[in-house]
Amino acid sequence: MNFSRDQITTSTTEDLLTTASRHLGGILSLAFDHTEAHSALIVYDQRCALAQILAEAYQRCLPRAVAIDFDASSPEAIWTAIDELKVSDLVVLVQSTSFRLEKFRLRVELFKRGMQVIEHPHLSRMLPDQAACYIDSLAYDPGYLRSTGKALKLAIDTAGRALVSGGGEELLFSAGFEDAKLNVGDYREMKNAGGQFPIGEVFTESLDLAAVNGRVQIFAFGGRDFRVKQPASLITLRIEQGQVVESLNSTPEFDEVLATIRADEGGVVWVRELGFGLNRAFTRDRIVDDVGTYERMCGVHLSLGAKHSTYAKPNFKRDSGRHHVDVFVVADSVLLDAQEVYRDGSWQLG
């Protein structure tokens, strides 16, 4: 494969390939228990250097897999390759953007067929100098992710309240939580095996959306282009009865995000998801531009807007909201009831 390196040097590319191959090998063996007893298909593109590196790394890890360049192949050829797979076979999707074949979102269609799926979407949103950070985030540590994730889920599911503290501000969730969902690479009790990588997250939301009150500082947010935006100064959100009622020290770009949500969703901005990221490759200072990737950041994020397909609420039709905007929280401490589960950048469970 000929790399268009986009400012990535030859020596760095080989280093990244070596590291990526090691981390992806860990995912394949530890998260998916993949062996040669199951076939594998790699569908990739070459539109950015990171996609090229991951595609080559997967081919090194899966030398017997069929590899198809999405842009150089017809939809019919790709469907033919998929049709030859069996239940529990593996499909890897390495995408600079997001692959679609006609009306189908590929991952959804593959899950319907009972296949295992590893998806790397929107790789072109990562800047060239973010490639090493992204590849570091693919290191799979089941001892940490599974034990911390499960302990955190148990603490969430049994908690009556949570307090997120940071930068002198506090945000209180006072009504308990929805059943927490895990994204830690343990698929043994799940209907679908796989999903979007990198992984490392536990998320929930308040049982009563109106039972969220206080103030919180954010250091980054998802822009309308789905890229992470970092304001020059921290923005403080004042939240009353589950809605953002004021943004202090805001920016025109963040004001536009809030205005768009209000215009499309009845004049209010709801706080829905409470997300706890576990991926230690991403921190407040080590950021990648794709917001769907960065939300695994080791820390706390919230979603703004009524959209959340996981949890149904009275007066909220599932998938009826139009907006789900991640904002990344300054968190020095997280208490679930009286238990401090997060302190100074690290989870205290597991």
Secondary structure, DSSP 4 states (H G I P E B T S, - for coil): -----TT--HHHHHHHHHHHHHHHHHIIIIIS---TTS-EEEEE--SSHHHHHHHHHHHHH-TTSEEEEGGGS-HHHHHHHHHT--TT-EEEEE-SS--EETTEEHHHHHHHTT-EEEEE--GGGS-GGGHHHHHHTT---HHHHHHHHHHHHHHHHH-S-EEEEETTEEEEE-S-BPPPEEESS--TTSSS-EEESS--EEEEEBSSTT-EEEEEEEEEEE-TTSBEE--SS-EEEEEETTEEEEEET--HHHHHHHHHHHHHTTT--BEEEEEEE-BTT--SSS--SBHHHHTTBSEEEEEESS--SS--BTTB-TT-----EEEEE--SEEEETTEEEEETTEE---
